[in-house]
Amino acid sequence: MATSKTRVPRIIPEFNDYINLTDDRLQAVRPPGPNKYGTDYGFTPAELADWNTRRTDWRDTLYPRYINPATSTSVVKQDVKDFMSSFHTFAEPLLNTIAVSEIAGNEEEEIFNIDLDRDTPTRAAVMSMEPGFQFEPSTHGVHNFRFLNPLDPSTQAMPKNQKVFFERFVGGAGVDVTTINFGNTEVIGRFLHRVDYPETETGKTAYYRVSYINTRGQRGPESAIFSKVIS
């Protein structure tokens, strides 16, 4: 049973992230389909639609008015407070539905800010999303990377019980990526990573692919393949 702690953020920027991220999850199709996550958690169609409608109203109308100095009047600010209070009342019982769902696990704790209060630890989940991936400024013979947590892109932490499975390949420009056999792999537990290349590989192209791997060695979906010239 979930605890009675407040799980919907009270701070406006955090609430904005929360309502968008949670609705993305609820409306996404749970592999292998055809149901949405919200349906498999136990939401009725009306509850699922209501969550989405509230998110859309917030994202497209109320929040833009609030953050725009030209429209952020005292009336709008009060509307924001009222909306957040109403959403809190609406969401809390549904968060309890998620917490007792048979499919609830580590990802639900992260996304919905719920505590499953397990008597025994839940087995590490297999991530349903790949890591975010971006190149950082690099120097001669060096490629620097940043991995982004899709559950919370603002954090430097990995999702619970997950690390990044990092694959790379060096070859010529324009390689058909479907033919790449990634032989160099690493498991990385930090959000920043660096690869050093010898002079003999200068001018070649490095190809990269990432996925999450949990503490049981199970991997989630693979990212697209990224490439960059070794300069």
C-alpha atoms as one frame of an Amber mdcrd trajectory, in Angstrom:
protein
   0.000   0.000   0.000   1.299   3.464  -0.851   1.902   6.029   1.861  -0.208
   9.142   2.243   2.667  11.535   1.507   2.102  14.334  -0.994   3.305  13.068
  -4.346   2.200  15.846  -6.699   4.748  18.700  -6.484   3.650  21.999  -4.985
   6.386  24.089  -6.669   5.255  25.365 -10.067   8.291  24.423 -12.252   8.393
  20.968 -10.662   4.643  20.591 -11.140   5.039  21.518 -14.815   7.598  18.739
 -15.303   5.459  16.303 -13.329   2.166  16.761 -15.151   3.852  16.464 -18.550
   6.059  13.471 -17.731   3.293  11.515 -16.000   0.836  12.044 -18.824   3.459
  10.973 -21.364   3.759   7.714 -19.434   0.040   7.145 -19.024  -0.723   7.688
 -22.701   2.237   5.622 -24.001   1.568   2.109 -25.287   2.968  -0.514 -22.940
   5.046  -3.075 -24.865   4.075  -5.261 -26.593   0.748  -3.429 -26.808  -1.999
  -2.702 -27.527  -2.902  -1.200 -24.110  -1.639   2.093 -22.793   0.239   2.102
 -19.494  -2.667   3.943 -17.898  -5.071   1.183 -18.891  -2.789  -1.516 -17.500
  -2.396   0.414 -14.236  -6.175   0.160 -13.828  -7.399   3.581 -15.006 -10.827
   3.809 -16.609 -10.969   5.415 -20.068 -12.574   8.483 -18.509  -9.818   8.829
 -15.891  -7.128   8.464 -18.521  -8.787  11.066 -20.739  -9.296  13.431 -17.799
  -5.580  13.329 -16.880  -4.676  14.108 -20.487  -7.195  16.950 -20.743  -5.830
  18.572 -17.593  -2.257  18.232 -18.888  -3.252  19.768 -22.245  -5.022  22.713
 -20.600  -1.987  23.327 -18.405   0.608  22.920 -21.150  -1.153  24.842 -23.908
  -3.016  27.567 -22.034  -2.435  28.167 -18.348   1.319  27.642 -17.943   2.254
  29.763 -21.011   0.152  32.605 -19.580   1.839  32.212 -16.209   5.445  32.337
 -17.500   4.779  35.238 -19.895   5.321  38.539 -18.021   2.825  40.236 -20.301
   0.002  37.893 -19.282   1.017  36.754 -15.784  -1.583  38.760 -13.920  -2.764
  38.183 -10.368  -5.820  36.444 -11.810  -3.651  34.034 -13.803  -1.475  33.355
 -10.769  -4.556  32.490  -8.743  -5.797  30.278 -11.586  -2.488  28.400 -11.430
  -2.852  27.826  -7.693  -6.439  26.652  -8.121  -5.482  24.334 -10.979  -2.656
  22.739  -8.998  -4.902  22.226  -5.990  -7.596  20.655  -8.146  -5.096  18.401
  -9.898  -3.690  17.249  -6.561  -7.172  16.227  -5.392  -7.837  14.500  -8.704
  -4.504  12.675  -8.977  -3.908  11.335  -5.482  -6.505   8.510  -5.637  -5.237
   7.523  -9.080  -1.666   7.396  -7.784  -2.935   4.880  -5.233  -4.318   2.860
  -8.153  -0.872   2.851  -9.766   0.826   1.921  -6.494  -1.218  -1.271  -6.091
  -0.998  -2.235  -9.746   0.716  -5.539 -10.488   2.960  -3.823 -13.036   4.131
  -1.011 -10.733   7.879  -0.985 -10.142  10.935   1.220 -10.034   9.995   3.306
 -13.059   6.596   4.115 -11.572   8.264   5.244  -8.349  10.507   7.587 -10.324
   7.890   8.978 -12.712   4.910   9.348 -10.366   6.830  10.063  -7.137   5.143
   7.179  -5.356   6.430   4.910  -2.624   5.364   1.337  -3.149   6.228   0.413
   0.454   7.354  -3.049  -0.528   7.920  -5.688   2.120  10.651  -7.082  -0.109
  12.686  -5.220  -2.713  11.276  -5.193  -6.205  13.457  -6.854  -8.800  15.250
  -4.366 -10.996  13.003  -3.297 -13.843  13.920  -3.497 -17.508  13.828   0.065
 -18.772  11.261   0.770 -21.479  13.187   3.816 -22.741  16.724   4.362 -23.942
  19.108   6.902 -22.356  19.261  10.396 -23.715  22.606  10.942 -25.426  24.475
  14.067 -26.466  27.995  15.023 -27.445  29.850  17.463 -25.227  32.689  19.758
 -26.453  35.682  17.598 -27.359  39.407  18.066 -27.892  41.922  16.396 -30.211
  41.461  12.637 -30.133  38.775  12.820 -27.460  34.994  12.431 -27.551  33.009
  13.535 -24.509  29.433  12.484 -23.836  26.518  13.270 -21.553  23.809  10.721
 -20.767  20.367  12.091 -19.900  17.891  10.319 -17.648  14.601  10.228 -19.624
  12.652  10.003 -16.370  14.161  13.282 -15.185  16.470  15.053 -17.672  17.415
  17.629 -15.022  19.137  15.078 -12.762  22.649  13.684 -12.999  21.532  10.373
 -11.490  20.856   7.186 -13.410  17.406   5.606 -13.133  17.189   3.275 -10.151
  19.141   0.023 -10.603  20.250   1.038 -14.110  23.531   1.822 -15.852  24.299
   2.743 -19.450  25.395  -0.014 -21.822  27.718   1.900 -24.163  28.731   0.489
 -27.548  31.170   1.972 -30.078  32.667   1.181 -33.455  35.307   3.015 -35.528
  35.222   2.942 -39.309  34.926   5.100 -42.399  32.415   7.852 -43.043  28.989
   6.817 -44.263  29.054   3.230 -43.049  25.747   1.423 -43.434  24.777   1.346
 -39.759  22.751  -1.828 -40.221  26.012  -3.687 -40.895  27.896  -2.443 -37.823
  29.044  -5.116 -35.388  29.687  -3.241 -32.159  32.669  -4.938 -30.552  33.710
  -2.344 -27.971  31.293  -2.183 -25.046  31.341  -0.628 -21.576  28.900  -0.400
 -18.685  28.847   3.141 -17.321  27.342   4.390 -14.080  28.017   8.129 -14.456
  26.233  10.761 -16.508  29.481  11.953 -18.139  31.832   9.764 -20.166  35.023
  10.209 -22.187  36.652   8.121 -24.914  40.269   8.700 -25.967  41.414   7.698
 -29.452  44.982   7.134 -30.707  46.496   9.219 -33.502  46.052   6.309 -35.919
  42.261   6.769 -35.755  42.248  10.514 -36.425  39.999  11.280 -39.370  37.942
   8.126 -38.976  34.327   8.115 -37.798  33.191   6.751 -34.446  29.707   5.249
 -34.198  27.886   4.927 -30.879  24.782   3.232 -29.487  23.436   3.198 -25.919
  20.835   1.356 -23.894  20.101   0.775 -20.222  21.208  -2.385 -18.453  19.838
  -3.290 -15.034  21.474  -5.051 -12.103  20.311  -8.401 -13.466  22.058  -7.801
 -16.792  18.830  -7.196 -18.716  18.933  -4.498 -21.367  16.260  -2.085 -22.455
  15.698  -0.720 -25.974  18.666   0.519 -27.970  19.072   4.107 -29.054  19.570
   5.311 -32.586  23.181   5.166 -33.743  25.150   8.400 -33.369  28.372   9.224
 -35.172  31.144  11.793 -34.990  34.464  12.256 -36.769  37.584  11.731 -34.625
  39.492  14.978 -35.054
